[in-house]
Amino acid sequence: MTEYGRGPGSEPWHPEDPLYGDGGWGGQQAASGPSPYGGQGQYHPQQPQHPQQAQYDDWNTGQQQAYGQQQYGGPAGQQQYDAGPEQQYNGGAPEQHYQGGWDTGQQGHAAYGVDPSDPYANQPGGYGAESPDYYGTPDAYPPPEPPSRRRPEPEPEKDWDPGPDQGEHAFFSGADDEDDYDDEPGRRGGRGDRRGGRGGKKPKKRRSGCACLVVTLVFAGGLGGVGYFGYQFYQDRFGTSPDYAGEGTGIATVDIPKGAGGYVIGQKLKEAGVVKSVDAFVSAQAQNPDGNTIQEGVYVLKKEMSARSAVELMLSPKSRNNLIIPEGKRNSWVYKQIDSRLKVKNGTTESVAKKEFKSLGLPDWANTNKDIKDPLEGFLYPSSYPVAEGQKPADVLKKMVAQSSEKYDELGLKAKAAQLNLKDPLQVLTVASLVQAEGKYKHDFDKVATVVYNRLKPNNTETYGLLDFDSTVNYAKAESTLETGTVDDLRKFDDPYNTYKIKGLPPGPIGNPGDEALKSALNPAKGNWYYFVSINADQTLFAETNKEHERNRQKYLEEQKKNSG
């Protein structure tokens, strides 16, 4: 490599290089100028002069002014640089001789074409005085003008559409909608042209005043909701619950469902107009020592009572309007009681029971015998039921049937039938009704149930499958008497329920058995008894043979004679 990074290649430096023409390779010297290397330059390139040749000459002149007076061992143009022995280059051109001298730029230049790949072509040089220094002149930093003479900088014009979601106006602007336009002279070809020939008119977007109203309503609603719930919270924790004063007036009937707690009872009372608020009732119930003993049923109360008065009246027996069905009562008795409490015509409830029994919720195993006199017999379980004026007979019956079915499922009648050699749960219920009717005292129920099951055995030699119960005859005749007649007369009585004539169980229950009779029917005592007779409340005599039974009957007659005398 030669000095300043020049390579030995054949390509000349670019004409705009600041050191162009400083004696690189001899081919750049003028044809007739004296060679500073000890000989005449003989290289005459036969290329047409480039139009920029004059520019190169001017630039070279500037270089001479910048560097020509520097001394490197001699005057300008004759600087001597000893590069060693004289070097000769024979490249097919006339011989040229170099002595290592520096070219000061005073020689002529050969014309070169513009290099298309040179990015610096046609640009001024970057060294020395080749271009003026703008920042070195007074114009680079002009003095500030007075405020009165300053001109505001023009705002840059936006040639873009922000879209429908980013309008040009503020959210709460009252500007017109897109049907209003402003004429803007000089904006031809702007957005107006792109919007279908509206010219220089630009639509002014408007935010509807409804937006402000909606936001205001939202804030107002939020504050109102917070205030309301805050007030409710304060009332629940620290305020006094709304309540009436006094013992009330008029009459209100309230049906309290089974298992209802304080809030449910309070809601029922509020709906009936008895108390003013649920919270007032719950508070009064909690303050009463017996408040939690309020049972299900129908209560006859007054309207607009204080919560304290309502609790006290509900704890009093005189407010209860429940129908209590005793154990063993037949449906005929129950129907009459319902009619009376509902204040409807006699026979109304019985008619509904027989006509609408399929829609009253009976279990699927009920009514399996076509000879059943009353489909609901045995399904009006002995208990306390709310029955009051204003209710419908069908609704009352549905509650009774539902409670009976629930009880029978709880006792497992369906599962026990096969174990007791009975056809279905209905027969289990029928046995329980017989135990209830025939057994005079509950402590005898288990043995009475055994008598029933022993008599049902077809191979027994005492009754030969006949029950011989007066209770079934009384049911068939709708009577209740001990004077049913002689055995011979009873065997002539033709009725499916006459167990003196028909072997086995009657078609269905003959009453509504209670818990003790049901449990005894499900779990009879072990024994071979076929007969029994109750002498008094403390003694019932059981016998395995008819002969033994006749002795027991004599004891019964003696006891009756003694009590009557």
C-alpha positions in Angstrom: 0.0 0.0 0.0 1.2 3.5 -0.8 0.6 6.6 1.3 -2.9 7.5 2.6 -4.3 4.2 1.7 -4.0 4.4 -2.1 -3.9 1.0 -3.6 -1.9 0.0 -6.7 -5.0 -0.7 -8.8 -5.7 0.9 -12.1 -8.9 2.7 -11.0 -8.3 6.5 -10.5 -9.8 8.1 -7.4 -13.1 9.8 -7.9 -12.8 13.3 -9.3 -14.6 14.7 -6.2 -12.0 13.3 -3.8 -10.2 16.2 -2.2 -6.8 14.7 -3.2 -7.8 14.1 -6.7 -5.0 15.2 -9.1 -2.3 15.2 -6.5 0.0 13.0 -8.6 -1.5 9.6 -8.0 -0.8 7.7 -11.2 0.8 9.4 -14.1 -2.2 9.1 -16.4 -3.8 12.1 -14.6 -1.1 14.6 -15.8 -1.6 17.0 -18.7 -0.2 15.9 -21.9 2.1 18.8 -22.3 2.9 19.8 -18.7 6.3 19.2 -17.3 6.4 16.2 -15.0 7.6 16.8 -11.5 8.9 13.2 -11.6 11.7 13.9 -14.0 10.1 13.5 -17.4 7.4 14.6 -19.8 4.0 13.2 -19.2 3.2 11.1 -22.3 -0.3 9.8 -21.4 -3.0 11.2 -23.6 -6.4 9.5 -22.9 -8.6 9.8 -26.0 -11.9 10.3 -24.1 -14.3 13.1 -24.8 -14.2 15.8 -22.2 -16.9 15.3 -19.6 -19.3 18.1 -19.1 -18.2 18.3 -15.5 -14.5 18.8 -16.4 -14.8 22.5 -15.7 -16.2 21.8 -12.3 -13.2 19.5 -11.6 -10.8 22.3 -12.7 -12.4 24.8 -10.4 -12.3 22.4 -7.6 -8.6 21.7 -8.3 -7.9 25.4 -8.2 -9.4 25.6 -4.8 -7.2 22.8 -3.7 -4.1 24.6 -4.9 -5.0 27.6 -2.9 -5.5 25.4 0.2 -2.4 23.3 -0.1 -0.1 24.9 -2.7 1.9 27.0 -0.3 2.9 24.2 2.0 6.5 23.2 1.9 7.7 19.7 2.0 11.3 20.3 1.2 10.8 22.7 -1.7 8.6 25.3 -3.3 5.0 24.5 -4.3 4.9 22.5 -7.4 8.4 21.3 -6.9 8.1 19.4 -3.7 10.6 16.7 -3.4 10.0 13.4 -1.8 12.7 10.9 -2.0 11.0 7.6 -2.6 14.2 5.7 -3.4 15.4 4.6 -6.7 13.6 5.7 -9.8 10.8 3.4 -10.7 9.7 2.6 -14.2 6.3 1.3 -15.2 5.8 0.0 -18.7 2.1 -0.8 -19.1 1.8 -0.4 -22.9 1.6 3.4 -22.7 4.6 5.7 -23.2 7.1 5.4 -20.5 6.6 7.5 -17.4 9.1 8.3 -14.7 8.3 8.9 -11.0 10.6 10.4 -8.4 8.1 10.3 -5.6 7.1 14.0 -5.9 3.8 15.4 -4.7 1.5 16.9 -7.2 0.3 20.3 -6.1 -2.7 20.2 -8.4 -1.3 22.7 -11.0 -1.3 20.2 -13.8 -4.1 19.6 -16.2 -6.6 16.8 -15.6 -8.0 14.1 -17.8 -11.7 13.9 -18.2 -13.6 11.1 -16.4 -17.1 10.0 -16.7 -19.5 10.0 -13.8 -19.5 6.6 -12.0 -23.1 5.5 -11.8 -22.4 3.5 -8.6 -20.8 6.5 -6.8 -23.3 8.0 -4.3 -21.2 11.1 -4.1 -21.3 12.1 -7.8 -22.3 15.7 -8.5 -21.9 16.7 -4.9 -19.4 19.2 -3.5 -16.3 17.9 -1.8 -16.1 17.5 1.9 -12.7 19.0 2.7 -11.1 22.4 2.9 -12.9 25.3 1.3 -14.9 23.1 -1.1 -18.3 24.2 0.5 -19.4 27.2 2.6 -19.9 26.7 6.3 -23.4 28.0 6.9 -23.1 27.9 10.7 -20.0 30.1 10.5 -22.0 33.0 9.0 -24.2 35.6 10.7 -27.2 34.1 9.0 -26.9 30.9 11.0 -28.3 32.6 14.2 -30.5 35.6 13.2 -31.3 38.0 16.0 -34.8 37.4 17.6 -37.6 39.5 16.4 -39.9 41.6 18.7 -43.0 39.8 19.8 -45.2 42.1 17.8 -43.5 41.1 14.6 -43.4 37.3 15.2 -45.6 35.3 13.0 -47.3 32.2 14.5 -46.2 29.0 13.1 -48.9 27.4 10.9 -50.5 24.4 12.3 -49.8 21.3 10.3 -52.8 20.2 8.4 -54.0 16.7 9.0 -55.0 14.8 6.0 -56.4 11.8 7.8 -59.7 10.6 9.1 -59.7 9.6 12.7 -62.7 7.4 12.2 -66.1 7.2 13.8 -64.7 6.2 17.2 -62.1 9.1 17.5 -63.8 12.3 16.7 -62.1 15.6 16.2 -64.2 17.3 18.9 -64.2 17.0 22.7 -66.6 14.4 24.2 -68.9 17.1 25.7 -68.7 19.3 22.6 -72.0 20.8 21.4 -71.0 20.8 17.8 -73.4 19.9 15.0 -73.6 16.4 13.5 -72.3 15.4 10.1 -75.0 17.2 8.3 -73.3 20.5 9.1 -70.1 21.5 7.2 -67.6 24.4 7.2 -66.2 25.8 4.0 -62.4 25.7 4.0 -60.9 27.5 1.0 -57.7 26.0 -0.1 -58.6 22.5 1.1 -59.6 21.3 -2.3 -58.5 17.7 -2.7 -58.5 17.1 1.0 -60.9 14.9 2.9 -63.8 16.6 1.1 -62.7 15.0 -2.2 -62.4 11.6 -0.6 -66.0 11.8 0.8 -67.9 11.6 -2.4 -67.5 15.0 -4.0 -68.3 17.3 -1.1 -65.5 19.6 -2.2 -63.7 21.6 0.5 -66.5 21.0 3.0 -65.4 19.0 6.0 -68.1 17.5 8.2 -68.2 18.7 11.8 -68.9 15.8 14.1 -71.2 16.3 17.1 -71.5 14.4 20.3 -75.2 14.2 21.3 -76.2 15.8 24.5 -77.8 12.5 25.4 -74.3 11.3 26.3 -74.1 13.8 29.1 -77.5 12.8 30.3 -76.7 9.1 30.3 -73.5 9.6 32.3 -75.3 11.9 34.7 -78.1 9.3 35.2 -75.6 6.6 35.7 -73.8 8.5 38.4 -77.0 9.5 40.0 -78.4 6.0 39.9 -75.1 4.7 41.5 -75.2 7.2 44.2 -78.9 6.5 44.8 -78.3 2.8 45.0 -75.5 3.2 47.4 -77.6 5.5 49.6 -80.6 3.1 49.5 -78.5 0.0 50.5 -76.7 2.1 53.1 -80.0 3.1 54.6 -81.2 -0.5 54.6 -78.0 -1.7 56.2 -78.3 1.0 58.9 -82.0 0.1 59.5 -81.1 -3.6 59.8 -78.3 -3.0 62.2 -79.3 0.1 64.2 -82.8 1.2 63.1 -86.2 0.2 64.4 -88.2 -2.2 62.2 -91.6 -0.9 61.0 -94.4 -2.1 63.3 -98.0 -1.6 64.1 -99.3 -0.6 67.5 -102.0 -2.3 69.5 -103.8 -5.6 69.2 -105.3 -5.0 65.7 -108.8 -5.2 64.3 -110.8 -7.5 62.1 -110.0 -11.1 61.3 -107.1 -12.6 59.3 -106.6 -16.3 58.7 -103.0 -17.5 58.2 -101.9 -21.0 57.2 -98.4 -21.7 58.6 -96.7 -24.6 56.8 -94.8 -27.4 58.4 -91.3 -26.6 59.5 -91.7 -22.9 59.0 -89.2 -20.7 60.8 -89.5 -17.2 62.1 -88.8 -15.4 58.7 -91.3 -17.7 56.9 -94.0 -17.1 59.5 -93.3 -13.4 59.5 -93.6 -13.3 55.7 -97.0 -15.1 55.9 -98.2 -12.7 58.5 -97.1 -9.7 56.5 -98.8 -10.9 53.4 -102.1 -11.4 55.4 -101.8 -7.8 56.8 -101.2 -9.0 60.3 -97.8 -7.4 60.9 -96.1 -4.5 59.3 -92.7 -6.1 58.7 -91.0 -9.4 58.9 -88.1 -8.1 61.0 -90.5 -6.8 63.6 -92.1 -10.2 64.0 -88.7 -12.1 64.1 -87.5 -9.7 66.8 -90.7 -10.1 68.8 -90.5 -13.9 68.5 -86.9 -13.9 69.7 -87.8 -11.8 72.7 -90.6 -14.2 73.8 -89.3 -17.2 75.7 -91.8 -19.5 74.0 -91.5 -17.9 70.5 -89.9 -20.9 68.9 -92.7 -23.2 69.9 -95.1 -21.9 67.2 -96.4 -24.9 65.3 -97.8 -25.4 61.9 -101.5 -24.9 61.3 -104.2 -22.3 60.6 -104.3 -19.3 62.9 -107.1 -16.9 63.3 -105.5 -13.5 64.0 -106.3 -9.9 63.6 -105.1 -7.4 61.0 -102.5 -4.6 61.8 -101.4 -6.2 65.0 -98.1 -5.3 66.8 -95.6 -8.0 66.3 -95.5 -8.7 70.0 -99.3 -9.1 70.1 -99.2 -11.4 67.1 -96.6 -13.7 68.8 -98.6 -13.9 72.0 -101.9 -14.7 70.2 -100.3 -17.4 68.1 -99.0 -19.1 71.3 -102.6 -19.1 72.7 -104.8 -22.1 71.9 -107.7 -19.9 71.0 -105.9 -18.7 67.8 -105.5 -22.2 66.5 -108.0 -23.3 63.9 -106.5 -26.7 63.1 -108.5 -29.8 62.5 -107.2 -32.6 64.7 -108.0 -36.1 63.3 -108.0 -38.7 66.2 -106.6 -42.2 65.6 -109.1 -44.7 64.1 -111.6 -42.1 62.8 -113.3 -43.0 59.5 -113.2 -40.7 56.5 -116.9 -40.0 56.9 -116.2 -38.2 60.2 -113.3 -36.2 58.7 -115.4 -35.0 55.8 -118.0 -33.6 58.0 -115.4 -31.7 60.1 -113.9 -30.2 57.0 -117.3 -29.1 55.7 -118.0 -27.4 59.0 -114.7 -25.5 59.2 -114.9 -24.4 55.5 -118.5 -23.5 56.0 -119.6 -25.3 52.9 -122.6 -27.5 52.3 -122.7 -30.9 54.1 -121.4 -33.6 51.8 -119.3 -31.3 49.7 -115.9 -32.7 50.8 -117.0 -36.3 50.5 -118.2 -35.7 47.0 -114.9 -34.1 46.0 -113.0 -37.1 47.6 -114.9 -39.7 45.6 -114.9 -37.8 42.3 -111.4 -36.3 42.3 -109.5 -38.9 44.3 -107.1 -39.6 41.3 -105.8 -36.0 41.4 -105.3 -35.8 45.2 -101.9 -37.4 45.3 -102.6 -41.0 46.3 -99.6 -43.5 46.0 -99.6 -45.9 43.1 -100.4 -48.9 45.4 -103.7 -47.4 46.6 -107.1 -48.4 45.3 -106.1 -51.8 44.0 -109.5 -53.3 44.8 -112.6 -52.4 42.9 -114.8 -53.1 45.9 -113.2 -50.3 48.0 -116.0 -48.0 49.3 -113.8 -44.9 49.8 -110.6 -44.5 47.8 -109.2 -42.1 50.5 -110.0 -44.4 53.5 -106.8 -44.9 55.5 -105.1 -41.9 53.7 -106.2 -39.2 56.0 -103.6 -39.8 58.6 -104.5 -38.9 62.2 -102.8 -35.6 62.9 -103.4 -31.8 63.1 -104.2 -30.0 59.8 -104.9 -26.4 59.0 -108.5 -26.0 57.9 -110.1 -22.6 57.8 -112.8 -20.8 55.9 -111.6 -19.7 52.4 -109.8 -22.9 51.6 -110.9 -25.4 49.0 -111.8 -29.0 50.1 -109.5 -30.5 47.5 -106.6 -28.4 48.9 -107.2 -29.7 52.4 -107.5 -33.3 51.2 -104.2 -33.0 49.3 -102.4 -31.9 52.4 -103.8 -34.8 54.4 -103.0 -37.4 51.7 -99.5 -36.0 51.3 -98.8 -36.3 55.0 -100.2 -39.9 55.1 -98.0 -41.0 52.1 -95.0 -39.5 53.7 -95.6 -41.3 56.9 -96.2 -44.7 55.2 -93.0 -44.3 53.2 -91.2 -43.6 56.4 -92.5 -46.7 58.1 -91.7 -48.9 55.0 -95.1 -50.4 54.3 -94.1 -51.3 50.8 -91.0 -53.3 51.8 -92.8 -55.1 54.7 -95.7 -56.5 52.7 -93.9 -59.5 51.3 -92.3 -60.4 54.7 -95.8 -60.5 56.2 -97.2 -62.7 53.4 -99.4 -59.8 52.2 -100.1 -58.9 48.6 -99.3 -55.2 48.7 -98.9 -52.2 51.1 -102.6 -51.5 51.0 -103.2 -54.8 52.8 -100.6 -53.8 55.5 -102.6 -50.6 56.0 -105.8 -52.6 56.1 -104.4 -54.8 58.9 -103.3 -51.7 60.8 -106.8 -50.3 60.5 -108.3 -53.6 62.0 -105.8 -53.5 64.9 -106.8 -49.9 65.5 -110.5 -50.8 65.5 -110.4 -54.1 67.4 -107.7 -53.4 69.9 -109.1 -51.4 72.8 -105.8 -50.5 74.3 -102.5 -49.7 72.7 -100.5 -52.0 74.9 -102.5 -54.9 73.4 -101.9 -53.9 69.8 -99.0 -56.3 69.1 -101.0 -59.4 70.2 -104.1 -58.2 68.4 -102.0 -58.0 65.2 -100.9 -61.6 65.8 -104.5 -62.7 66.1 -105.2 -61.1 62.7 -102.3 -62.8 61.0 -103.1 -66.2 62.5 -106.8 -66.0 61.4 -105.7 -65.1 57.9 -104.0 -68.5 57.6 -106.3 -70.7 55.4 -105.3 -73.9 57.1 -106.2 -72.9 60.7 -108.9 -75.0 62.3 -110.3 -72.3 64.6 -111.7 -69.8 62.0 -110.8 -71.4 58.7 -109.6 -68.1 57.2 -112.4 -66.0 58.5 -111.6 -62.9 60.6 -115.1 -62.7 62.2 -114.6 -59.0 63.2 -117.7 -56.9 64.2 -115.7 -53.8 63.2 -115.8 -54.7 59.5 -119.6 -55.2 59.6 -120.0 -51.9 61.3 -117.9 -50.2 58.6 -120.0 -51.9 55.9 -123.2 -50.6 57.6 -121.7 -47.2 58.5 -122.4 -48.0 62.1 -120.5 -48.2 65.3 -122.2 -50.6 67.8 -121.5 -53.7 69.8 -124.9 -55.1 69.0 -124.2 -56.4 65.5 -126.4 -59.4 65.8 -126.0 -63.2 66.1 -123.2 -65.0 64.2 -125.8 -66.7 62.1 -127.4 -63.4 61.1 -124.0 -61.9 60.3 -123.0 -64.7 58.0 -126.1 -63.9 55.9 -125.1 -60.3 55.5 -123.8 -59.9 51.9 -121.1 -57.3 51.7 -117.4 -57.4 50.6 -116.5 -55.9 54.0 -118.4 -58.6 56.0 -115.5 -60.8 57.4 -118.1 -63.2 58.9 -118.9 -64.3 55.4 -115.8 -63.3 53.2 -112.5 -65.0 54.0 -109.4 -62.9 54.3 -109.0 -59.1 54.6 -111.7 -56.6 53.6 -111.1 -54.7 50.3 -109.4 -51.8 52.0 -108.9 -50.0 55.3 -111.9 -49.4 57.6 -110.4 -46.3 59.2 -107.3 -44.2 59.7 -104.8 -46.0 61.9 -102.3 -44.2 64.1 -98.6 -44.8 64.7 -99.1 -47.5 67.3 -101.4 -49.6 65.2 -99.2 -49.2 62.2 -96.1 -50.3 64.1 -97.9 -53.3 65.6 -99.1 -54.4 62.1 -95.5 -54.2 60.9 -94.1 -56.0 64.0 -96.7 -58.4 65.4 -96.0 -60.4 68.6 -95.1 -64.1 68.5 -97.9 -66.4 69.6 -100.7 -68.8 68.6 -103.6 -66.7 69.7 -106.8 -66.7 67.7 -109.1 -65.0 70.2 -109.1 -62.0 72.6 -111.5 -60.1 74.9 -110.8 -57.0 77.0 -112.2 -57.3 80.5 -111.2 -53.8 81.5 -108.6 -51.1 80.7 -105.8 -53.0 82.3 -106.5 -56.5 81.2 -107.1 -58.2 77.8 -107.4 -61.9 77.7 -106.0 -63.9 74.7 -106.8 -67.5 73.9 -105.5 -70.1 71.4 -108.7 -72.2 71.3 -112.4 -71.5 71.2 -113.0 -73.3 74.5 -110.5 -71.2 76.3 -112.0 -68.1 74.7 -115.5 -69.0 76.0 -114.1 -69.0 79.6 -112.6 -65.6 79.0 -116.0 -64.3 77.7 -117.6 -65.3 80.9 -115.1 -63.2 82.9 -116.0 -60.3 80.6 -119.7 -60.7 81.3 -119.1 -60.8 85.0 -117.0 -57.7 84.8 -119.7 -55.8 82.9 -122.4 -56.9 85.4 -120.3 -55.7 88.3 -119.7 -52.3 86.7 -123.3 -51.8 85.8 -124.6 -52.7 89.3 
